[in-house]
């Protein structure tokens, strides 16, 4: 039974690590290729932090948590390096999430102010602030550690390896600065966003233009009956549509805040309890479980902060289409697989010759000119090239 638990635990840890690697790389590539990079610079930074955690921190966590690596021994310097990476990446990830929440607040509630003040310089300053604060907090954790040639097993390489009054002070300070304060900020910001979304959903939806000024229509009985039925069915749907949009916004906020609390609340609650309770020393299976619950945030963040964004999903779909169309040497406005069977063949050829840069300059000429343009700029399958 213990062997089965060990195998299942090792499989879950490896799966989380691979998911964090792949998901963060994909979201980073999509953001770096999007023209609106300025809007997603903090999301990209979060992916960088989570990717570094998946490369360095999570494999070290596997070594410390699995009994397969019980014989791995760390020196004092190596254990300090592990503690440094652990606290630094955790702090940077949580601080980035809190800054993303503040950025979303200004983007949704104060869009004009966001467009004016959100510059590359301000974003870089925010990133520098995150890393400076993370490094300073980590340095406090390494104060009063033992010196010399001592060693410890990988499973015991935690902040509690060097007990003392300083460790209790550090854990309390670490929990306040990297969890309690960011949680208050996140809850306050998303509560304000929720109030704005609820107010917008309760506003009366405008009546569609077709209901106010209907177009010229036939006076037949069937036509009048169709329009009358559409008007009757259209009005009761206005409120459900507003409620659906409101519920979607509320569900998104609940998922984001709930994911943050589910991942990090057990971790910090465990360490606060271990540091405050007299005679309690951290470590063991409990610390391993809460640590990997916290590490799961590195694999979940790309989905909640990256792929939930519609613009990032659209950019990912566009990149996928461009990769599929890459043998043509250019990104087509309409790929062959997307073409409708009922579409006119000449129109399809003309649309297929338009790249994104010349899309606005494409016109609808006569069939003769359209065919001439097609034959000169797009190789028709089966066509014999002229000398």
C-alpha positions, 0 to 999 in steps of 0.5 A: 500500500505504501509503494502504491501511494509512493508511485501515485504521489511521484506520478502526480508531482511529475505531471504537475511539473510537466504541465507547468513547463508546457503551459507557461512556455505556450502562454509566454510565446503567445504573449511575446508574439502579440502586438498588445504586449504592453497589456500582458507584461505582468502575465508574461512575468508571472509565466516567467516566474512559474517557468523558473519554478518548474525548472528549478524548484519543483524538481528539487521538491520531488527530490525532497518529497519522494522516498526514492531520494532518501539518500540525497544529502545536502550541504549547508550551502546547497540547503541554503540555495534550495531555501533561497529559490523556494522563498524567492520564487513563491514571493515573486509569484504571489506579488505578481498575482497581486499586481495583476489584480490591481492592473485589471482593476484599473483596466476595467474600472478606470480604462482611460487612466490605465491607458495614460499611466500604464507605460513600459517604464511603469511595468519595468518598475513593477517587475524590479519592485517584485524581485527586490522585495522577494530577494530581501525577504529571502535574505532574512530567511537565511540570517543566523543559519549555521556555518561550517561543513554540516549536512542534512538529508534532502527531506529535512532541508526546510526553513525549520532545519535551523530552529530559533526565535528568528525563524518564528519572526521570519515565518510571521513576517513572510506570511504577512507580507507575501500572503495576508497583505496580497490576499487583502489586496486581491479581495478588495480589488476583485470585490470592486470589479464585481460591483462594477460588473453587477452594476453594468449587468443591471443596466437596461439593455438598449433596444436593438435597432431593428426593433426601433426602425425596422427595415423595408419589408414585405406586407404579406401575412407571413412576413408580419407574423414573423416580425411580430413573433421575433419582437415578442421573443426578443424582449424576454431574452434581454434579462437572461442575456444580462444575467448570463454575462453577470454570472460569467463575470462572477464565476470568473472572479470566484474561480480566480480568488478561490484558486489563489486561496486553495493553493496558498492558504494551506501552505501559510496556515501550516507554517504559521501554526508550526512557528507559533505553536510551542514545541511544534517543528515543521517538516514531515508529510504535512509540510510535503502535502501543503508544499505541493498544493502550493506548487500546483499554483505554478501549473494552474496560473497559466490557465487562469491568467493566460488562457482565460483571456480571450485575446490570448486565446485568439492569438493562440488560434491565429498562431496555430493557423499560421503554423499550419499555413507556413508551407505557403510562405505567408499567412493567408487571410483564409486557409483552404481548410476554412473555405466554404464549399459554396464560396465562389472559386474566384473570390476564394482565390482573391481572398487567399492572396491577401496577407494581413498587411494588405487586407485593407487594400483588397477590393472586389474587382471584376472577375477578369481582373480578379483572375489576373491578380490570382494567377500572378500572385498565388500558384493555383494547384495544378497550374503549369508555370509559364516561362 
